[in-house]
Amino acid sequence: MSCERLVCAQCAHPVIEGRCALCRANRERMHQHGISPTLILIALLTLLFLALALQHLVG
């Protein structure tokens, strides 16, 4: 969803302009995409641990 056409209920201006705190907060929330770097690091460490455990069990 895009905030280009949304109008803020508090200040009655487009959310994309970020004129009030509510606009800025909602614009930031809507523009957050992707996975956090911490989550990626945890996933990679988990995969490494599983690979080492599997290697230990097999041979």
Biopython code that builds the backbone (N, CA, C, O; Angstrom):
import numpy as np
from Bio.PDB.StructureBuilder import StructureBuilder

atoms = [
    (1, "MET", "N", (0.842, -1.177, 0.000)),
    (1, "MET", "CA", (0.000, 0.000, 0.000)),
    (1, "MET", "C", (0.883, 1.235, 0.000)),
    (1, "MET", "O", (1.963, 1.250, 0.592)),
    (2, "SER", "N", (0.418, 2.242, -0.656)),
    (2, "SER", "CA", (1.154, 3.492, -0.746)),
    (2, "SER", "C", (0.445, 4.563, 0.073)),
    (2, "SER", "O", (-0.782, 4.570, 0.170)),
    (3, "CYS", "N", (1.223, 5.466, 0.661)),
    (3, "CYS", "CA", (0.613, 6.539, 1.455)),
    (3, "CYS", "C", (0.461, 7.827, 0.639)),
    (3, "CYS", "O", (0.164, 8.881, 1.200)),
    (4, "GLU", "N", (0.663, 7.750, -0.669)),
    (4, "GLU", "CA", (0.578, 8.940, -1.503)),
    (4, "GLU", "C", (-0.819, 9.543, -1.543)),
    (4, "GLU", "O", (-0.961, 10.762, -1.646)),
    (5, "ARG", "N", (-1.849, 8.711, -1.463)),
    (5, "ARG", "CA", (-3.223, 9.200, -1.573)),
    (5, "ARG", "C", (-3.947, 9.257, -0.230)),
    (5, "ARG", "O", (-5.114, 9.647, -0.182)),
    (6, "LEU", "N", (-3.288, 8.882, 0.847)),
    (6, "LEU", "CA", (-3.936, 8.893, 2.156)),
    (6, "LEU", "C", (-3.917, 10.288, 2.762)),
    (6, "LEU", "O", (-2.950, 11.036, 2.615)),
    (7, "VAL", "N", (-5.001, 10.620, 3.443)),
    (7, "VAL", "CA", (-5.120, 11.911, 4.120)),
    (7, "VAL", "C", (-5.148, 11.656, 5.620)),
    (7, "VAL", "O", (-5.874, 10.782, 6.093)),
    (8, "CYS", "N", (-4.367, 12.409, 6.358)),
    (8, "CYS", "CA", (-4.270, 12.262, 7.806)),
    (8, "CYS", "C", (-5.550, 12.752, 8.481)),
    (8, "CYS", "O", (-6.083, 13.804, 8.128)),
    (9, "ALA", "N", (-6.039, 11.978, 9.458)),
    (9, "ALA", "CA", (-7.241, 12.369, 10.190)),
    (9, "ALA", "C", (-6.953, 13.495, 11.179)),
    (9, "ALA", "O", (-7.867, 14.207, 11.594)),
    (10, "GLN", "N", (-5.695, 13.654, 11.554)),
    (10, "GLN", "CA", (-5.358, 14.677, 12.546)),
    (10, "GLN", "C", (-5.148, 16.050, 11.919)),
    (10, "GLN", "O", (-5.698, 17.041, 12.399)),
    (11, "CYS", "N", (-4.356, 16.116, 10.850)),
    (11, "CYS", "CA", (-4.029, 17.424, 10.271)),
    (11, "CYS", "C", (-4.693, 17.683, 8.921)),
    (11, "CYS", "O", (-4.605, 18.792, 8.394)),
    (12, "ALA", "N", (-5.356, 16.671, 8.356)),
    (12, "ALA", "CA", (-6.079, 16.778, 7.080)),
    (12, "ALA", "C", (-5.174, 17.106, 5.897)),
    (12, "ALA", "O", (-5.630, 17.708, 4.924)),
    (13, "HIS", "N", (-3.909, 16.724, 5.964)),
    (13, "HIS", "CA", (-2.979, 16.873, 4.842)),
    (13, "HIS", "C", (-2.547, 15.486, 4.379)),
    (13, "HIS", "O", (-2.731, 14.511, 5.108)),
    (14, "PRO", "N", (-1.981, 15.381, 3.193)),
    (14, "PRO", "CA", (-1.518, 14.072, 2.724)),
    (14, "PRO", "C", (-0.464, 13.480, 3.669)),
    (14, "PRO", "O", (0.435, 14.182, 4.132)),
    (15, "VAL", "N", (-0.591, 12.195, 3.940)),
    (15, "VAL", "CA", (0.327, 11.509, 4.841)),
    (15, "VAL", "C", (1.759, 11.557, 4.298)),
    (15, "VAL", "O", (2.715, 11.617, 5.071)),
    (16, "ILE", "N", (1.902, 11.530, 2.987)),
    (16, "ILE", "CA", (3.233, 11.522, 2.365)),
    (16, "ILE", "C", (4.044, 12.764, 2.739)),
    (16, "ILE", "O", (5.274, 12.717, 2.752)),
    (17, "GLU", "N", (3.360, 13.884, 3.045)),
    (17, "GLU", "CA", (4.061, 15.115, 3.419)),
    (17, "GLU", "C", (4.622, 15.064, 4.828)),
    (17, "GLU", "O", (5.602, 15.748, 5.124)),
    (18, "GLY", "N", (4.026, 14.271, 5.699)),
    (18, "GLY", "CA", (4.530, 14.133, 7.068)),
    (18, "GLY", "C", (4.494, 15.414, 7.872)),
    (18, "GLY", "O", (5.473, 15.741, 8.543)),
    (19, "ARG", "N", (3.402, 16.146, 7.827)),
    (19, "ARG", "CA", (3.310, 17.440, 8.513)),
    (19, "ARG", "C", (3.160, 17.322, 10.021)),
    (19, "ARG", "O", (3.615, 18.201, 10.753)),
    (20, "CYS", "N", (2.529, 16.249, 10.503)),
    (20, "CYS", "CA", (2.352, 16.087, 11.951)),
    (20, "CYS", "C", (2.998, 14.765, 12.395)),
    (20, "CYS", "O", (3.429, 13.958, 11.570)),
    (21, "ALA", "N", (3.051, 14.571, 13.695)),
    (21, "ALA", "CA", (3.690, 13.365, 14.230)),
    (21, "ALA", "C", (2.958, 12.104, 13.790)),
    (21, "ALA", "O", (3.597, 11.085, 13.528)),
    (22, "LEU", "N", (1.648, 12.152, 13.705)),
    (22, "LEU", "CA", (0.878, 10.995, 13.277)),
    (22, "LEU", "C", (1.176, 10.658, 11.820)),
    (22, "LEU", "O", (1.331, 9.486, 11.476)),
    (23, "CYS", "N", (1.258, 11.668, 10.965)),
    (23, "CYS", "CA", (1.620, 11.453, 9.556)),
    (23, "CYS", "C", (2.987, 10.800, 9.439)),
    (23, "CYS", "O", (3.155, 9.820, 8.712)),
    (24, "ARG", "N", (3.957, 11.341, 10.152)),
    (24, "ARG", "CA", (5.324, 10.813, 10.078)),
    (24, "ARG", "C", (5.392, 9.375, 10.572)),
    (24, "ARG", "O", (6.077, 8.545, 9.973)),
    (25, "ALA", "N", (4.691, 9.074, 11.655)),
    (25, "ALA", "CA", (4.702, 7.716, 12.203)),
    (25, "ALA", "C", (4.062, 6.729, 11.235)),
    (25, "ALA", "O", (4.598, 5.643, 11.014)),
    (26, "ASN", "N", (2.941, 7.087, 10.667)),
    (26, "ASN", "CA", (2.271, 6.188, 9.728)),
    (26, "ASN", "C", (3.050, 6.035, 8.429)),
    (26, "ASN", "O", (3.107, 4.945, 7.860)),
    (27, "ARG", "N", (3.642, 7.110, 7.966)),
    (27, "ARG", "CA", (4.466, 7.029, 6.752)),
    (27, "ARG", "C", (5.653, 6.100, 6.973)),
    (27, "ARG", "O", (5.974, 5.286, 6.108)),
    (28, "GLU", "N", (6.304, 6.217, 8.123)),
    (28, "GLU", "CA", (7.446, 5.363, 8.447)),
    (28, "GLU", "C", (7.016, 3.906, 8.564)),
    (28, "GLU", "O", (7.701, 3.009, 8.074)),
    (29, "ARG", "N", (5.888, 3.677, 9.210)),
    (29, "ARG", "CA", (5.393, 2.313, 9.387)),
    (29, "ARG", "C", (5.068, 1.670, 8.040)),
    (29, "ARG", "O", (5.340, 0.487, 7.836)),
    (30, "MET", "N", (4.496, 2.432, 7.133)),
    (30, "MET", "CA", (4.117, 1.900, 5.830)),
    (30, "MET", "C", (5.326, 1.661, 4.929)),
    (30, "MET", "O", (5.264, 0.827, 4.025)),
    (31, "HIS", "N", (6.410, 2.370, 5.159)),
    (31, "HIS", "CA", (7.581, 2.250, 4.287)),
    (31, "HIS", "C", (8.604, 1.250, 4.788)),
    (31, "HIS", "O", (9.650, 1.074, 4.163)),
    (32, "GLN", "N", (8.326, 0.598, 5.894)),
    (32, "GLN", "CA", (9.251, -0.411, 6.395)),
    (32, "GLN", "C", (9.042, -1.686, 5.597)),
    (32, "GLN", "O", (7.958, -2.269, 5.609)),
    (33, "HIS", "N", (10.084, -2.110, 4.909)),
    (33, "HIS", "CA", (10.017, -3.308, 4.076)),
    (33, "HIS", "C", (11.162, -4.230, 4.440)),
    (33, "HIS", "O", (12.177, -3.816, 5.000)),
    (34, "GLY", "N", (10.968, -5.472, 4.107)),
    (34, "GLY", "CA", (12.056, -6.422, 4.247)),
    (34, "GLY", "C", (12.210, -6.986, 5.645)),
    (34, "GLY", "O", (11.398, -6.753, 6.541)),
    (35, "ILE", "N", (13.284, -7.734, 5.790)),
    (35, "ILE", "CA", (13.585, -8.424, 7.032)),
    (35, "ILE", "C", (14.693, -7.673, 7.751)),
    (35, "ILE", "O", (15.618, -7.162, 7.120)),
    (36, "SER", "N", (14.597, -7.611, 9.046)),
    (36, "SER", "CA", (15.611, -6.896, 9.816)),
    (36, "SER", "C", (16.947, -7.640, 9.761)),
    (36, "SER", "O", (16.961, -8.867, 9.662)),
    (37, "PRO", "N", (18.056, -6.926, 9.823)),
    (37, "PRO", "CA", (19.374, -7.567, 9.789)),
    (37, "PRO", "C", (19.582, -8.540, 10.949)),
    (37, "PRO", "O", (20.282, -9.540, 10.789)),
    (38, "THR", "N", (18.996, -8.272, 12.095)),
    (38, "THR", "CA", (19.126, -9.171, 13.235)),
    (38, "THR", "C", (18.470, -10.510, 12.931)),
    (38, "THR", "O", (19.019, -11.561, 13.262)),
    (39, "LEU", "N", (17.306, -10.479, 12.307)),
    (39, "LEU", "CA", (16.609, -11.707, 11.961)),
    (39, "LEU", "C", (17.409, -12.513, 10.934)),
    (39, "LEU", "O", (17.459, -13.741, 11.016)),
    (40, "ILE", "N", (18.019, -11.848, 9.992)),
    (40, "ILE", "CA", (18.852, -12.535, 9.005)),
    (40, "ILE", "C", (20.052, -13.190, 9.681)),
    (40, "ILE", "O", (20.391, -14.330, 9.362)),
    (41, "LEU", "N", (20.689, -12.496, 10.597)),
    (41, "LEU", "CA", (21.833, -13.043, 11.320)),
    (41, "LEU", "C", (21.432, -14.269, 12.134)),
    (41, "LEU", "O", (22.146, -15.272, 12.131)),
    (42, "ILE", "N", (20.316, -14.202, 12.821)),
    (42, "ILE", "CA", (19.844, -15.351, 13.602)),
    (42, "ILE", "C", (19.571, -16.543, 12.689)),
    (42, "ILE", "O", (19.927, -17.673, 13.023)),
    (43, "ALA", "N", (18.945, -16.301, 11.547)),
    (43, "ALA", "CA", (18.661, -17.380, 10.606)),
    (43, "ALA", "C", (19.952, -18.013, 10.086)),
    (43, "ALA", "O", (20.043, -19.236, 9.987)),
    (44, "LEU", "N", (20.943, -17.196, 9.756)),
    (44, "LEU", "CA", (22.212, -17.729, 9.259)),
    (44, "LEU", "C", (22.946, -18.526, 10.338)),
    (44, "LEU", "O", (23.513, -19.580, 10.049)),
    (45, "LEU", "N", (22.941, -18.040, 11.558)),
    (45, "LEU", "CA", (23.583, -18.776, 12.641)),
    (45, "LEU", "C", (22.865, -20.095, 12.920)),
    (45, "LEU", "O", (23.507, -21.101, 13.224)),
    (46, "THR", "N", (21.558, -20.094, 12.819)),
    (46, "THR", "CA", (20.791, -21.330, 13.006)),
    (46, "THR", "C", (21.129, -22.340, 11.911)),
    (46, "THR", "O", (21.322, -23.522, 12.194)),
    (47, "LEU", "N", (21.200, -21.882, 10.676)),
    (47, "LEU", "CA", (21.569, -22.779, 9.581)),
    (47, "LEU", "C", (22.981, -23.325, 9.750)),
    (47, "LEU", "O", (23.225, -24.499, 9.472)),
    (48, "LEU", "N", (23.904, -22.499, 10.198)),
    (48, "LEU", "CA", (25.271, -22.944, 10.436)),
    (48, "LEU", "C", (25.294, -24.009, 11.527)),
    (48, "LEU", "O", (25.958, -25.036, 11.384)),
    (49, "PHE", "N", (24.572, -23.763, 12.613)),
    (49, "PHE", "CA", (24.504, -24.726, 13.705)),
    (49, "PHE", "C", (23.905, -26.051, 13.232)),
    (49, "PHE", "O", (24.415, -27.117, 13.576)),
    (50, "LEU", "N", (22.834, -25.994, 12.450)),
    (50, "LEU", "CA", (22.224, -27.215, 11.945)),
    (50, "LEU", "C", (23.153, -27.968, 10.998)),
    (50, "LEU", "O", (23.211, -29.197, 11.030)),
    (51, "ALA", "N", (23.870, -27.243, 10.165)),
    (51, "ALA", "CA", (24.811, -27.880, 9.254)),
    (51, "ALA", "C", (25.938, -28.565, 10.013)),
    (51, "ALA", "O", (26.330, -29.680, 9.669)),
    (52, "LEU", "N", (26.458, -27.913, 11.034)),
    (52, "LEU", "CA", (27.516, -28.526, 11.858)),
    (52, "LEU", "C", (27.002, -29.737, 12.630)),
    (52, "LEU", "O", (27.709, -30.738, 12.752)),
    (53, "ALA", "N", (25.790, -29.658, 13.147)),
    (53, "ALA", "CA", (25.207, -30.793, 13.867)),
    (53, "ALA", "C", (24.973, -31.967, 12.927)),
    (53, "ALA", "O", (25.238, -33.112, 13.293)),
    (54, "LEU", "N", (24.481, -31.702, 11.723)),
    (54, "LEU", "CA", (24.264, -32.757, 10.749)),
    (54, "LEU", "C", (25.574, -33.385, 10.314)),
    (54, "LEU", "O", (25.652, -34.604, 10.165)),
    (55, "GLN", "N", (26.599, -32.582, 10.109)),
    (55, "GLN", "CA", (27.914, -33.107, 9.732)),
    (55, "GLN", "C", (28.475, -33.983, 10.860)),
    (55, "GLN", "O", (29.095, -35.011, 10.587)),
    (56, "HIS", "N", (28.271, -33.601, 12.088)),
    (56, "HIS", "CA", (28.757, -34.374, 13.215)),
    (56, "HIS", "C", (28.030, -35.718, 13.327)),
    (56, "HIS", "O", (28.641, -36.734, 13.657)),
    (57, "LEU", "N", (26.742, -35.717, 13.054)),
    (57, "LEU", "CA", (25.949, -36.954, 13.144)),
    (57, "LEU", "C", (26.259, -37.912, 12.002)),
    (57, "LEU", "O", (26.269, -39.125, 12.208)),
    (58, "VAL", "N", (26.510, -37.397, 10.809)),
    (58, "VAL", "CA", (26.760, -38.237, 9.646)),
    (58, "VAL", "C", (28.166, -38.801, 9.646)),
    (58, "VAL", "O", (28.364, -39.966, 9.302)),
    (59, "GLY", "N", (29.109, -38.025, 10.012)),
    (59, "GLY", "CA", (30.461, -38.535, 9.868)),
    (59, "GLY", "C", (31.325, -38.032, 10.899)),
    (59, "GLY", "O", (32.510, -38.364, 10.928)),
]
sb = StructureBuilder()
sb.init_structure("model")
sb.init_model(0)
sb.init_chain("A")
sb.init_seg("    ")
for serial, (resi, resn, name, xyz) in enumerate(atoms, 1):
    if name == "N":
        sb.init_residue(resn, " ", resi, " ")
    sb.init_atom(name, np.array(xyz, "f"), 0.0, 1.0, " ", f" {name:<3s}", serial, name[0])
structure = sb.get_structure()
